[in-house]
Amino acid sequence: MLFLVKLFPEITIKSRPVRRRLVRLLRKNIKSVLQAFKEQLRVSGEWDLIEVEIDSAETGPEVREKLRRIPGIASILEVRKYPLPDFEGMLELAMEHYGEKLRGKTFAVRCKRTGRHAFRSVDVEAFVGAGLKRRTAAAGVDLGAPEVLVSLEIRHEEFHIVLQRLPGLGGFPLGGQGAVLSLISGGFDSAVSSFLVTRRGMQTHFCFFNLGGDTHRLAVRELALYLWMKYHASHRVKFVTVPFEDVVREILDKVENSQMGVVLKRMMLRAADRIALEVGAGALVTGESVAQVSSQTLTNLAVIDDVAENLVLRPLATMDKQQIIDLARTIGTEEFSRHVPEYCAVISDKPTTKARPGRIEREESGFDFTVLEAAVADASIQLITEIAFDEDSGADEIAVTSEPGPGDIVVDIRHESELGALPPILRGIAESQLLHIPFYRLRGDFEGLDRNTHYLLYCERGMISRLHAAHLKDAGFGNVAVLDST
């Protein structure tokens, strides 16, 4: 199968050296994401598009879905490629691929052409369109709103029949815009802001301030894993956990009630500055939206940012809550965030909306900054691929198998958006042996399953399934393991 990867339009308006660099970076990222198929994969292209060819039609749908998640890609065209024929040959090929699809439907022919030819694109459209109308059972031509679009592309001496056109993620190739550190809490806002900077080509490391509670920490890890696996898999990123319980306790003891929210945010930015230096990030990312809550007024944000040495990016600054939730639904993080437990350790009765620098500095004058220094020193910095296997997750004690045994039931815990292409490891499993329970419903639904049956959890990379298997085992379910072929 052959896919034509079209570039995000903003890439095409860059200078020649920048454009060429970004295309090469995108090609490298595609190869990295499709590493599992490298024996049957060819990736080429230098300037205006990238060709991705896979030998196996069986794995084509899985490749197509992975391409749709890679930043920098505007659209993906599944095509059949031929040497450039004459007009009669073009019509015959169009008949072969579209003849039956036009039965009883209106259609239009669209041709895009690159290179020097003795004919125009409209000449191809008129000839092929007239031939299809004459030789098929189509309902007629409709240039405005056709039911079927016959899409053709001519690239120099090649002729492409476009079988399917799918939208890509857009944005810039990862690694082309430097690295950032995203402050992630697990809620809708921080998940969406992390996605938006990733889409813009920024390598996105994650920083979680643990205010207390293992349940919250594990849920945020899972969300970060999902974002990385789905949209960031071409690059290694780090997940940082900062123990902030003592900092919160110090704020509660030393800071006046109405000023606590602003002071907490300032302490987080101070810590994030130090961590950004360690992970090589040049900016901080937060999920704040102007006026969404009391701490996010322009006045308060200015006072909060005053302590940051790094640039602070706020991708959601002008978005309202419903827009953010809608985008979370689109990228697949809505259910993650909806089930992340909230931990509100610092809640003011009457929080200030107009923090004054002098007042905040006086409040902080009694704060013991050695507590903040200790929190930063005790921060855990891990590669995100390691967080499913560290000693406190319990995942290293979970049994893993590459093939179901007799009587095993496989539970596919992938998100609904990932179910389009069935992976090879699941294709031979009988329907009676396969359940789909998305990760966010697993804990509740698992209690209703037969405790005498052995269940194997499956996810794309085996990481989220390990975390969930460990959670279930800790909850007293001994009948769970992981299915993983990696």
N, C-alpha and C positions, 0 to 999 in steps of 0.2 A: 504494500500500500504506500502511496505517495501523498504527503501533505505539504502544501505550500504555506509557509508561515509568513504572514504579512506584518510589517513593522508598525509599531505605534506611530501615528503621524508626526508627533513632536520629534521623533528621532530623525525623520526624513528632512527636516528643515535645519538641522545642525550643519556646521561646517564640514567639509569633506573629511578632515582628520578625525573629528569627534564622531561623526556618523560611522566611519569605518571602525573606530574603536568600539563603539557601542554594539555594532552588528557582530563583531568578533566575540565580544563578551556574551552576547545573547546566545550565539552558537555554542560557546563553551558551557553556558548554563544549561542549555538543552541537553547536551551530552551528559552532563552531571546528573540531571534529573532522570534521564533515561538510561542510566548506567546498567540497570538490570537487563537491558535488551541489547547491550553493546555488540554481541556476536552477530546480530541480524540487523544492525542499524547503520545507516549512513546519513550524515548531516553535512550539508554543503551550502555555500552561498556567501557572498562577500559584500554586497552593496544594497540591493533593493528588496530582497527577500531571502528566506532560508528554506532549502528543501530538506525535508525529513522523510527518509524512505525506510520502511520496515519490511523485511522479507515475509513475515508471517501475517496473513490476514486475520488470524485468530487473535493475535495480540494488538492488532490495529486499534480497536476501540479503547483499550487501556492506554495506549500511547496518545491517542487523540485527547482523552480526558486529562492526562498529565500536561499536555501542551497548553490546555486552556487555563492552567493555574500558574503559568510562568510569567512573571512581570516582563513587560517589553513587547508582548505579542498583541497585535490589534485583532487579528482574525486568523483562523485556520481553515484552509480549503483542502478537502479531500478530492483528489483529482486522478484522472487517467491521462497519461502523457503519451503523445504520438509524434512522429516526425510531421512537420507541417505539410498537409496535403493541399490539393486544389479545392475549389469551392464544392465540387461534387463530393470529394472525400470528406470534407467537413460535415456535409449534410448526412452522409452515410453514418458517420460516427455519432452525430447527434441523434439519428434515428435509433441506432443501436442502444444508446444509453437512456434516451428519453421517450422513445416511441410509445411504449405502453403507459408511461406516466401521464401522457397528455390526453388519454381517452376520456372524453366528456368534460374536459376542463379547458379554461382559457389559459393562454400562455404568452410569454414575450421572450425574445432572444436578446441577451446582452453580451457584448463582446468587448473585452479589454485587450489592447494591443501594445506591445513594446517592440521597438526596432523599426527598420526601414522595409517597407513593402510597397508593392505596386497597387495596393488597394487600401481602402479605409475600413475602420471598424463598422461603420454603418452599412457598408457594402456586404460585409459578412452577415450582419444581422438581417438585412433585407432578403438575401439569398436563402439562408438557412431557415428563416421564418416562413418564407413563401413555400419552401419545400416541405416543411413540417405540416403546414396547414393543408397542403395538397395531399400528403401521403399518410396522414394519421387521422384518427377519429376525434381530434381536438374540437372543443366547442367554438374555438375562434381565437383571434389575437386580441389581447387587451394590454396596451402599452402602459396604462395607468396603474391598474391593480390586478395583475395576472395571478391566477391560482398556482401556476407553475412557472418558475423562472428558469429558462434554459441559459445557463451561464457558461460562456466560453472564454478562454484566455489564449492569446497568441504571444509567445515570447521568442522573438527572433525567428529561429527555424523550428520551434516546438509548438505543438498544438495541445492545449489542455481542455478536457471536458471536466467541468466542476460538478462533482456529485453532491457535495455538501459544503456549506459555508457556516462556520460557527464563530461566535465572538470569542475573543481572547480576553485576557485580564487588562491589557493596556499598560500604561506606565513605562518605566525605564528598566533596563536589565539590572538585576541585583549586582551590587558591587561597583556600579558606575557612579554612585553619588556619595560614597563614604559610609561610615558606620554611625549608628545612633544607639542610645540606651533608652528603652521604653519603660516607663514606670507602670507596671501592670498590676492591677488589683483583682482582675477576674470579672469585673463588671462589663456592661455593654460598652461603655465609653473607652476604657483602656484597650479592650480587644479591637475595636474598630480603628482607633488611632494607630495601633500597632500595624494593622493591616494596611492602612493608607500610606504610611511611610515606607513599608515594604514594597508596595505597589509602585511607589515613586523611585525605586531603585536603591533604597538605603538598606544596608545590612543591619538588621534590627536585633540587638541583644535585649534581654528582658531583665528587669530588676523588680523584685517583689519585696515589699516591706512587711514582714510578718508581725502583725500587731497582736498575735495570740491565736492559737488554735490550729491543730494539725489538719482538721478537715478543710479549712480554708486554704491552707498551704498546698495540700494535695490537689485541690480543685483548680488552683491557679497554675500549677505545674502542668496539669492535663490540658488546660486551655492553651498554654504556651506551646506545648508539644503539637497540638492540633494545628495552630497557626504555622509553625515551622514546617511540619510535614506537608501541609497543603500548598503553601505559597512561598516557602523559603528554603526548600530542600536542596537547592544547588550550593548553599553556603553553610558553613559551620557557624553556629551562634552559641552564646553563653546565657545561662540562666543563673541569676544572682539572687540569693535569699539573704536579706538583712534582718537580723533579730532586733525588732524595734520595741519589744515590750517594755524594757527599762526606760527607753526614751519617752514612751507614752506615760509611764508612771512619773517620771520627772516633770513632765509638762503638767500633769494633773496636780502635782504637789506645789509647783512653783509659779504657774501662770494663771492669771485671772480668767474666769470662765469664758467671757465673751471673746477673748483673744486667742483661745487655744487652737482653733482650727487653722488660723493663719500661721501661728508658730509651728504647728505640726508640719505644714506644707514646707515651711522654710527649712526645718530640720531635714526633711526628706531630700530637698534639693541640695543641701550642703553635703549630705551623704552620697547622693547620686553623682555629684561632681567628682568626688574622689574615686568612685567606682568606675565612672566613665573613663578616667585616666588609665585605670588598670586594664580595662578591656579594649582600649583604643577607640572609644567613641568620641565623636566631635560635637555632639549635641544631645540634649535630653528631649524626650517626647512624653507629653502627658495627655490625658483624655479630657481635659477641662474644656467646657463650653461657656462662653461669656453669659453671665447672669443665670446659669442653670441652678446654682445653689449659692448660699450667702458668701462663701469663700471665693467665688469666681466672678465677683464684680471687677471692673477694670481697675478700680483703686486697689483692691486687695491683691489682684494678680501682679500689679506693679510692685507692691511691697514684697510679695513672695519672691518675685524674680530678682529682687535687689541683691539676694545672697548668692545667686548662681553665677559662676564664672563661665559656664558653657551657655551657648545659645539654647533657649527653651522653645521647642516647636509644639504648637497646639493645633493639630489638623482639624479638630472639631470646633474650633473657636466660634464659628457662626452657624453651626448646625443646631436644630432643636432636637429634643429627646426622641420624638417619633421618627425623624429622619435617621437618627443613629440606630435605633432598634430595627428599622427597615433594612439598613445596610448590614447590620449584624445577622439578620435573617438570610440575606443574600449570600454572605460569605460563610455561613454555617456556624457562627459562634453564638447565635441567639439562645439556643437551648443550653449551651455551656454556661453562659452568663446568668441565665434565668435560674439555674440550679446551684450557682456558687453561693455559699452561705455568707452573709454579711457579718462583719465584725466592726462595730462602731465603738471604738474605745474612747474617742474624744468627741463628745457631742456637747455643744454649748446651748444653754437655755435661750440666750438672746445673742447669737453670734454677730459680730460686727460686720457691716458691709462697707465701712469706710475706715479701714485700718490706717493709722498714722505711724509713719516710720519711727518717730520719737517714742511713742507709746509702746510699740512692739519691742524696740531696743531695750526699754526699761524693764519690760516683762521678761526678756531673755537674759537680763543682767544677773538674775538669780539662778539661772539654769546651769547645772554642772555639765560643762561640755566634755568632760572626760567620759561621761556616759555615752555621748554620741560617738566619741572616738572609739570606745570599746565596741559599739555596735558595728562600726565600719570594719574594725579589725577582725571581728568574728564573722563577717559576711562569708557565705559559702558561694564560691564561683565554680560552676560546673559547665561542661559542654552539655547542650540540651539533650544530646543522645545518651547521656549518662544518668539523667535524673530518674529514669524508670528502673535503674539497676542499683541505686545507692543503698547503703545498708539500712536506712530508716524507712525505705519504701516497702520492704518485705518481698519485693518482686524476685529477688535472687533465690528465694526458697520455693518458687512456683515451678511446678513441672511443666516442661515444654515438649511438644511432640510435633513431628512434621506430617503425621498421617493419623486420621481418626481410627480408633480401634472398634471392634464389634460392640454395638450398643452405645457408643459415644454419640452425643448430640453436639453439633457445632453451632455456636451462637455468634452470628456475624454482628459485631457491635459498631460497625461503621456508621457514620452520619448518612442520612438519606441522600444527600447530594453526591455521595461517593458510590452509590449502588449501580450506576449505569453500566459499568464494565465488570463482569464477573472475573475475579482473578483465577489463574490456573489451579491454585490449590483447592478451590471450591468447586471446580467444574465437574469433578467425578463423584461428588457427594450426592446421594439420593435426597430428593426433596423432603422426605420424611425425617431425614437426619439433620436438617438445616433450619435454624430459626434466625429471624432478624429482630434483635432488640437493641435499639440505639443506646449508646453508652449512657445517655442522660436518664434513661428509664431502667437501666439494668438493675440497680440495687432494689428498687421497689418490685419489679417484675420477677426478679430471681427468687424472691421469697415464695412466689406462687408456683414455682417449678418443683418437680419430683425430686426429693432429696436422695432417692435411691438411684438416680440416673447421673452419669458422669458427663459433665459439660466442658467443652473446649471453646474458649473465647478467641475470636479472630478479629484483628484489625490489620491495616495495611502494612505496618512495619513491626508489629508485635510489641510496641511500647505501651500504648494506652491499654491494650488487653492485659499486659503484665500488671500495670497499676491496678486495674479493676479486679483482676484475679486476687491480688494481694489484699485489697479492701474486703472482698468477699470472704477470703480465708480468715481474716481478722474478725469478721462478723460471725464466724462459726460455720461457714460453708466449706466443708472439706472435699466436696465433689466437683471441684473446678480446677482446670488447668488451661494451658494456652496452646493454640494451634499456630505454628509459625514455621515457614519454610526458609527463612533467611539464615 
